[in-house]
Amino acid sequence: MKYVCDAPGGKTWFRIETEAEAAVESDAMRHAVEKFFRKEQEKATQTFKPLSTVYFEQEIGLKAHIQREMPLFLTLRDDEGTALVTAMLPPGGHDDRTFRPIIVGLANSDPYVEHADAIRALGQQFGMALERARCYPYRRD
């Protein structure tokens, strides 16, 4: 995982960079982020065009391409490393009104109840408003 930014209350946002990290997040948070991570990673891989025709050089630049092209997967952790919130933002963290960010809590619960300040800090880091109505995909009663 890669550090992204601090949030109020001793919390920290990290970028999920590997399938293994996504699997840990899925297990800890009891949701399907691993499935979405793999799907988006595969889509990004399919768009990669190798610069070389030499077989063993064909993956040069692949990792950087994937990180540029796929959405950002992020996790909010407390000061003990406990997973609190998972987020998926547009590629590069650039606001794209055609891309719907997703932000969920444990077992797809609404994270805005307890972590609105941390979500706001993440939005400030990337210069975008991460409103509940846009980012929380499940019905609220």
HUCORUR-V278057 format. One record per residue. N is the residue number from 0. PHI is phi in whole degrees, -180 to 180 (NA if undefined). D_CENTER is the distance of its C-alpha to the mean C-alpha in Angstrom with 2 decimals. Layout:
n,phi,d_center
N,PHI,D_CENTER
N,PHI,D_CENTER
This chain:
n,phi,d_center
0,NA,10.77
1,-120,11.16
2,-58,12.16
3,-115,10.74
4,-168,13.15
5,-86,15.44
6,-134,15.76
7,-57,19.07
8,80,20.61
9,74,19.76
10,-98,16.02
11,-141,13.43
12,-95,9.75
13,-128,8.51
14,-90,6.15
15,-84,6.22
16,-113,8.68
17,-133,10.95
18,-61,11.91
19,-63,13.74
20,-66,10.98
21,-65,9.17
22,-65,12.77
23,-62,13.35
24,-63,10.51
25,-60,12.01
26,-65,15.39
27,-66,14.93
28,-98,13.39
29,55,15.55
30,-149,13.32
31,-106,12.28
32,-59,8.61
33,-59,10.50
34,-61,12.42
35,-68,9.82
36,-60,8.28
37,-61,12.03
38,-62,12.97
39,-70,10.78
40,-65,11.82
41,-65,15.32
42,-60,15.40
43,-66,14.57
44,-63,17.14
45,-65,19.68
46,-91,19.73
47,-75,20.58
48,-117,24.21
49,-60,25.82
50,-84,28.04
51,-119,30.59
52,-94,32.66
53,-73,33.37
54,-50,31.72
55,-75,30.47
56,-103,29.04
57,-70,27.03
58,-97,23.66
59,-64,24.02
60,92,21.13
61,-63,19.04
62,-60,16.26
63,-63,16.10
64,-61,16.27
65,-61,13.35
66,-65,11.09
67,-74,12.68
68,-88,12.62
69,-88,9.45
70,-57,6.53
71,-84,3.91
72,-107,1.26
73,-132,3.35
74,-132,6.73
75,-96,9.89
76,-122,12.97
77,-84,16.61
78,-71,19.26
79,-103,20.02
80,90,16.59
81,-73,16.23
82,-71,12.87
83,-120,13.07
84,-147,10.05
85,-120,6.67
86,-133,4.63
87,-127,3.68
88,-114,5.74
89,-59,8.58
90,-50,9.31
91,72,10.44
92,71,9.33
93,-91,12.71
94,-60,13.73
95,-138,14.77
96,-66,16.74
97,-87,16.72
98,-106,12.99
99,-97,12.19
100,-64,9.01
101,-126,8.53
102,-134,8.71
103,-136,10.71
104,-102,12.76
105,-55,14.82
106,54,16.05
107,65,14.36
108,-72,16.46
109,-77,16.31
110,-80,14.53
111,-68,16.36
112,-60,19.59
113,-101,18.92
114,-126,15.99
115,-58,16.65
116,-66,17.55
117,-70,14.36
118,-68,12.35
119,-62,15.06
120,-63,14.65
121,-65,11.02
122,-60,12.47
123,-64,15.37
124,-58,13.54
125,-103,12.36
126,69,15.54
127,-140,14.47
128,-84,15.53
129,-108,13.05
130,-71,15.96
131,-56,16.13
132,-61,18.08
133,-87,15.52
134,-104,12.26
135,-96,13.73
136,-81,14.79
137,-109,17.61
138,-61,21.12
139,-112,22.23
140,-102,25.86
